[in-house]
Amino acid sequence: MKKYLVTLVPVLMLSFQPDSPSNGAPKTHGQTISTGVVNEDKNGGPVEELKPSISQEKVETLVAKLLTTYHYRKVKLNDSLSSVVWDNYLKELDGNKTYFLASDVASFEKYRYQIDDALINGDLTAAYDLFNLYRKRYQERSEFVKAQIKKPFTFTSDENFNTDREKMPWPKTVEEQNDLWTKILKNQALELKLGNRKDSAVAALMTQRYNNLDKAINRVKSADVFQMYMNSFAEALDPHTNYLSPSSADKFNQDMSQSLEGIGAILREDGDYIRIMDVLPGGPAFKSKLINKDDKIAGVAQGDNGPMVNTMNWQVDEVVKLIKGPKGTIVRLQVISPNSLAGAPPKEIRLVREKIKLEEQRAKKEVIEVTDNGKPFKIGVINIPIFYRDFEGARKREEGFSSTTSDVKKFVEELKAEKVDGIVIDLRDNGGGSLVESINLTGLFIPKGPVVQVREATGETEVYTDPDPSVTYDGPMAVLVNRFSASASEIFAAAIQDYKRGIIVGGQTYGKGTVQTMIDLNQWLPKEPEKVGQVKMTIQKFYRINGSSTQHKGVTPDVQLPSAFSAEEYGESSQPSALPWDQINSTRYEQSRGIDDKILSRLRDRFDQRLKSDPELKQLAQDLADFKKAKENTVVSLQEAKRRKERDEAERKRTAANKVSQISASGDEAEPAATGTAATPKKKKDLYLNEAGLVLADYIMATHLAVNK
């Protein structure tokens, strides 16, 4: 079977890599790059209408052929797919429905069912005509915006604004569009004003914001339009299939070591903001527990007292320059969480820059104590941020090369020596990594046997097996997961669950069960003198040993804890084009006899009792319920007095939700010290980890009862 790189996108920029990467493919790849995706027009002025090149027309035909022939999802180019591609492209250009008029959209409706033919024939007329109209409409709006922000805004009228425009119609007339944009600008200005800014400062920031947007629009080149359009097609097949223009492919394939400096985050442009695509284990952002994947950066400031620079509509490479700096210096970020309620202010984060220590990405262990029914239990915890493996060291057969499995094996032996009652493997927010390590790690807890199945689009299936009959740990264990546990994490958790080897606790996992490969398009167009880009394409799917796919559904815990993250909003199932869940034949494997339906029912009953009686768990469940309800309201007041009340309430609910975040405990508190001595750090209580320990304690007691009977 061919060895492919497995990319987890958009959860984590780490690949499942075989020990011998094929064809020199990059070791990490995904949708994300750490520099800008559009070319800069240094003059910042308007540019002429963009047109496709002959080379792009050839690439369009080639990509259409490749994706319809070799993609895992065998699709036909027909009117149905054409309609989806067209809607994707409209959303890409004007997702908030603020620039186009309804008549503009109607005038292009003739193309809706012609895109399939255009892709086959290398016709890019519709794509470029629509973009050029979009840019014309943008310039018209820009003139309106500049005139509006010259005048002071008043916030006395009892008006409302719906911040969620996805399901709203396009405005029918220019007057209706002007009214919409007046509310958009008032909403933005009021947000700034509520940050204790004077009217002059608000006007200056608004001017800067839209000047930045002007520059960004004017920098867009033909290659960028082509990339947007081709991705509207590629992402109709599945969310992990993409076309990368030559410049984006070069940046994508470059050495990503620079991302390991500064705050330790992978960034990309996303509409008006720079979005955090990934937080790298070991970096300042990761250790702060204050910044998470999908947060948006609204501003950057230097030091404790430097002014906050509004970064809306900036290019990602410009924001990276602001964030990076000498080790030990301070950077402050204004961050908007994806969980932010409508009208909530950005939160300000203070970080000390440093170079990421790679060892801090490695597994760690600790021992916690829980008390269940008056009985104390000593629980070992092994936290694994990613599935890492030193492939170079493995190829050279270096002794002691970096490996998740070897580190965890050492920790298990140490915990056994400490006589823990059970072990929790903490995989929360672990987005994946090495497929080899997920298989080998499973082998520490089971006798030899199958771990995961990989299926080709042709239907050919290969079973990946742990060949080692030895078992490092056969005691009670639990695996703690959440919505952002993905790929390799799901393979490990699924195998442990299928073997009935341990209890899975937490939230439903991400559901990323597909495999991608990169294709250099120049290999298919050898006569093209210049680079034409690359395609990342889904070619395989993962299946559990019981035959169930990890795609879309992920892994459902045996004991589910309250979660802030719904499947409708986060994870693979939130993507309209995600490949579906399905099932193939089960492999042969021997289950442990330690867990049965009766025991699982007992564990769930015990948890339900705690959920009703434990004050902290009750508060957690209530805060999450309040937060979810509050998120449903996307309408905000444009009257200052009302908006202040809304903002205060939103901030209160956000603070409550942050307290019950599913990530690890956010830092340390100072333990009161005796007179004349220094305070000692005291770790904040991690409710989810504590509950996983209690579930494991319940399991230990349940098995003892079963044995005694």
Secondary structure in CASP SS format (residue, H / E / C, confidence):
PFRMAT SS
TARGET T0000
AUTHOR 0000-0000-0000
METHOD secondary structure of the structure
MODEL  1
M C 1.00
K C 1.00
K C 1.00
Y C 1.00
L C 1.00
V E 1.00
T E 1.00
L C 1.00
V C 1.00
P C 1.00
V C 1.00
L C 1.00
M C 1.00
L C 1.00
S E 1.00
F E 1.00
Q C 1.00
P C 1.00
D C 1.00
S C 1.00
P C 1.00
S H 1.00
N H 1.00
G H 1.00
A C 1.00
P C 1.00
K C 1.00
T C 1.00
H C 1.00
G C 1.00
Q C 1.00
T C 1.00
I C 1.00
S C 1.00
T C 1.00
G C 1.00
V C 1.00
V C 1.00
N C 1.00
E C 1.00
D C 1.00
K C 1.00
N C 1.00
G C 1.00
G C 1.00
P C 1.00
V C 1.00
E C 1.00
E C 1.00
L C 1.00
K C 1.00
P C 1.00
S C 1.00
I H 1.00
S H 1.00
Q H 1.00
E H 1.00
K H 1.00
V H 1.00
E H 1.00
T H 1.00
L H 1.00
V H 1.00
A H 1.00
K H 1.00
L H 1.00
L H 1.00
T H 1.00
T H 1.00
Y H 1.00
H C 1.00
Y C 1.00
R C 1.00
K C 1.00
V C 1.00
K C 1.00
L C 1.00
N C 1.00
D H 1.00
S H 1.00
L H 1.00
S H 1.00
S H 1.00
V H 1.00
V H 1.00
W H 1.00
D H 1.00
N H 1.00
Y H 1.00
L H 1.00
K H 1.00
E H 1.00
L H 1.00
D H 1.00
G C 1.00
N C 1.00
K C 1.00
T C 1.00
Y C 1.00
F C 1.00
L C 1.00
A H 1.00
S H 1.00
D H 1.00
V H 1.00
A H 1.00
S H 1.00
F C 1.00
E H 1.00
K H 1.00
Y H 1.00
R C 1.00
Y C 1.00
Q C 1.00
I H 1.00
D H 1.00
D H 1.00
A H 1.00
L H 1.00
I H 1.00
N H 1.00
G C 1.00
D C 1.00
L C 1.00
T H 1.00
A H 1.00
A H 1.00
Y H 1.00
D H 1.00
L H 1.00
F H 1.00
N H 1.00
L H 1.00
Y H 1.00
R H 1.00
K H 1.00
R H 1.00
Y H 1.00
Q H 1.00
E H 1.00
R H 1.00
S H 1.00
E H 1.00
F H 1.00
V H 1.00
K H 1.00
A H 1.00
Q H 1.00
I H 1.00
K C 1.00
K C 1.00
P C 1.00
F C 1.00
T C 1.00
F C 1.00
T C 1.00
S C 1.00
D C 1.00
E C 1.00
N E 1.00
F E 1.00
N E 1.00
T C 1.00
D C 1.00
R C 1.00
E C 1.00
K C 1.00
M C 1.00
P C 1.00
W C 1.00
P C 1.00
K C 1.00
T C 1.00
V H 1.00
E H 1.00
E H 1.00
Q H 1.00
N H 1.00
D H 1.00
L H 1.00
W H 1.00
T H 1.00
K H 1.00
I H 1.00
L H 1.00
K H 1.00
N H 1.00
Q H 1.00
A H 1.00
L H 1.00
E H 1.00
L H 1.00
K H 1.00
L C 1.00
G C 1.00
N C 1.00
R C 1.00
K C 1.00
D H 1.00
S H 1.00
A H 1.00
V H 1.00
A H 1.00
A H 1.00
L H 1.00
M H 1.00
T H 1.00
Q H 1.00
R H 1.00
Y H 1.00
N H 1.00
N H 1.00
L H 1.00
D H 1.00
K H 1.00
A H 1.00
I H 1.00
N H 1.00
R H 1.00
V C 1.00
K C 1.00
S H 1.00
A H 1.00
D H 1.00
V H 1.00
F H 1.00
Q H 1.00
M H 1.00
Y H 1.00
M H 1.00
N H 1.00
S H 1.00
F H 1.00
A H 1.00
E H 1.00
A H 1.00
L H 1.00
D C 1.00
P C 1.00
H C 1.00
T C 1.00
N E 1.00
Y E 1.00
L E 1.00
S C 1.00
P H 1.00
S H 1.00
S H 1.00
A H 1.00
D H 1.00
K H 1.00
F H 1.00
N H 1.00
Q C 1.00
D C 1.00
M H 1.00
S H 1.00
Q H 1.00
S H 1.00
L H 1.00
E C 1.00
G C 1.00
I C 1.00
G C 1.00
A E 1.00
I E 1.00
L E 1.00
R E 1.00
E E 1.00
D E 1.00
G C 1.00
D C 1.00
Y E 1.00
I E 1.00
R E 1.00
I E 1.00
M E 1.00
D E 1.00
V E 1.00
L C 1.00
P C 1.00
G C 1.00
G C 1.00
P H 1.00
A H 1.00
F H 1.00
K H 1.00
S H 1.00
K C 1.00
L C 1.00
I C 1.00
N C 1.00
K C 1.00
D C 1.00
D C 1.00
K E 1.00
I E 1.00
A E 1.00
G E 1.00
V E 1.00
A E 1.00
Q E 1.00
G C 1.00
D C 1.00
N C 1.00
G C 1.00
P C 1.00
M C 1.00
V E 1.00
N E 1.00
T C 1.00
M C 1.00
N C 1.00
W C 1.00
Q C 1.00
V H 1.00
D H 1.00
E H 1.00
V H 1.00
V H 1.00
K H 1.00
L H 1.00
I H 1.00
K C 1.00
G C 1.00
P C 1.00
K C 1.00
G C 1.00
T C 1.00
I E 1.00
V E 1.00
R E 1.00
L E 1.00
Q E 1.00
V E 1.00
I E 1.00
S C 1.00
P C 1.00
N C 1.00
S C 1.00
L C 1.00
A C 1.00
G C 1.00
A C 1.00
P C 1.00
P C 1.00
K E 1.00
E E 1.00
I E 1.00
R E 1.00
L E 1.00
V E 1.00
R C 1.00
E C 1.00
K C 1.00
I C 1.00
K C 1.00
L H 1.00
E H 1.00
E H 1.00
Q H 1.00
R C 1.00
A C 1.00
K E 1.00
K E 1.00
E E 1.00
V E 1.00
I E 1.00
E E 1.00
V E 1.00
T E 1.00
D E 1.00
N C 1.00
G C 1.00
K E 1.00
P E 1.00
F E 1.00
K E 1.00
I E 1.00
G E 1.00
V E 1.00
I E 1.00
N E 1.00
I C 1.00
P C 1.00
I C 1.00
F E 1.00
Y C 1.00
R E 1.00
D C 1.00
F H 1.00
E H 1.00
G H 1.00
A H 1.00
R H 1.00
K C 1.00
R C 1.00
E C 1.00
E C 1.00
G C 1.00
F C 1.00
S C 1.00
S E 1.00
T H 1.00
T H 1.00
S H 1.00
D H 1.00
V H 1.00
K H 1.00
K H 1.00
F H 1.00
V H 1.00
E H 1.00
E H 1.00
L H 1.00
K H 1.00
A H 1.00
E C 1.00
K C 1.00
V C 1.00
D C 1.00
G E 1.00
I E 1.00
V E 1.00
I E 1.00
D E 1.00
L C 1.00
R C 1.00
D C 1.00
N C 1.00
G C 1.00
G C 1.00
G E 1.00
S C 1.00
L H 1.00
V H 1.00
E H 1.00
S H 1.00
I H 1.00
N H 1.00
L H 1.00
T H 1.00
G H 1.00
L C 1.00
F C 1.00
I C 1.00
P C 1.00
K C 1.00
G E 1.00
P E 1.00
V E 1.00
V E 1.00
Q E 1.00
V E 1.00
R E 1.00
E E 1.00
A C 1.00
T C 1.00
G C 1.00
E C 1.00
T E 1.00
E E 1.00
V E 1.00
Y E 1.00
T E 1.00
D E 1.00
P C 1.00
D C 1.00
P C 1.00
S C 1.00
V C 1.00
T C 1.00
Y C 1.00
D C 1.00
G C 1.00
P C 1.00
M E 1.00
A E 1.00
V E 1.00
L E 1.00
V E 1.00
N C 1.00
R C 1.00
F C 1.00
S C 1.00
A C 1.00
S C 1.00
A H 1.00
S H 1.00
E H 1.00
I H 1.00
F H 1.00
A H 1.00
A H 1.00
A H 1.00
I H 1.00
Q H 1.00
D H 1.00
Y C 1.00
K C 1.00
R C 1.00
G C 1.00
I E 1.00
I E 1.00
V E 1.00
G E 1.00
G C 1.00
Q C 1.00
T C 1.00
Y C 1.00
G C 1.00
K C 1.00
G C 1.00
T E 1.00
V E 1.00
Q E 1.00
T E 1.00
M E 1.00
I E 1.00
D E 1.00
L H 1.00
N H 1.00
Q H 1.00
W C 1.00
L C 1.00
P C 1.00
K C 1.00
E C 1.00
P C 1.00
E C 1.00
K C 1.00
V C 1.00
G C 1.00
Q E 1.00
V E 1.00
K E 1.00
M E 1.00
T E 1.00
I E 1.00
Q E 1.00
K E 1.00
F E 1.00
Y E 1.00
R C 1.00
I C 1.00
N C 1.00
G C 1.00
S E 1.00
S E 1.00
T C 1.00
Q C 1.00
H C 1.00
K C 1.00
G C 1.00
V C 1.00
T C 1.00
P C 1.00
D C 1.00
V E 1.00
Q E 1.00
L C 1.00
P C 1.00
S C 1.00
A C 1.00
F C 1.00
S C 1.00
A C 1.00
E C 1.00
E C 1.00
Y C 1.00
G C 1.00
E H 1.00
S H 1.00
S H 1.00
Q C 1.00
P C 1.00
S C 1.00
A C 1.00
L C 1.00
P C 1.00
W C 1.00
D C 1.00
Q E 1.00
I C 1.00
N C 1.00
S C 1.00
T C 1.00
R C 1.00
Y C 1.00
E C 1.00
Q C 1.00
S C 1.00
R C 1.00
G C 1.00
I C 1.00
D C 1.00
D H 1.00
K H 1.00
I H 1.00
L H 1.00
S H 1.00
R H 1.00
L H 1.00
R H 1.00
D H 1.00
R H 1.00
F H 1.00
D H 1.00
Q H 1.00
R H 1.00
L H 1.00
K H 1.00
S H 1.00
D C 1.00
P H 1.00
E H 1.00
L H 1.00
K H 1.00
Q H 1.00
L H 1.00
A H 1.00
Q H 1.00
D H 1.00
L H 1.00
A H 1.00
D H 1.00
F H 1.00
K H 1.00
K H 1.00
A H 1.00
K H 1.00
E C 1.00
N C 1.00
T C 1.00
V E 1.00
V E 1.00
S E 1.00
L C 1.00
Q C 1.00
E H 1.00
A H 1.00
K H 1.00
R H 1.00
R H 1.00
K H 1.00
E H 1.00
R H 1.00
D H 1.00
E H 1.00
A H 1.00
E H 1.00
R H 1.00
K H 1.00
R H 1.00
T H 1.00
A H 1.00
A H 1.00
N H 1.00
K H 1.00
V C 1.00
S C 1.00
Q C 1.00
I C 1.00
S C 1.00
A C 1.00
S C 1.00
G C 1.00
D E 1.00
E E 1.00
A E 1.00
E E 1.00
P C 1.00
A C 1.00
A C 1.00
T C 1.00
G C 1.00
T C 1.00
A C 1.00
A C 1.00
T E 1.00
P E 1.00
K E 1.00
K E 1.00
K C 1.00
K C 1.00
D C 1.00
L H 1.00
Y H 1.00
L H 1.00
N H 1.00
E H 1.00
A H 1.00
G H 1.00
L H 1.00
V H 1.00
L H 1.00
A H 1.00
D H 1.00
Y H 1.00
I H 1.00
M H 1.00
A H 1.00
T H 1.00
H H 1.00
L H 1.00
A H 1.00
V H 1.00
N H 1.00
K C 1.00
END
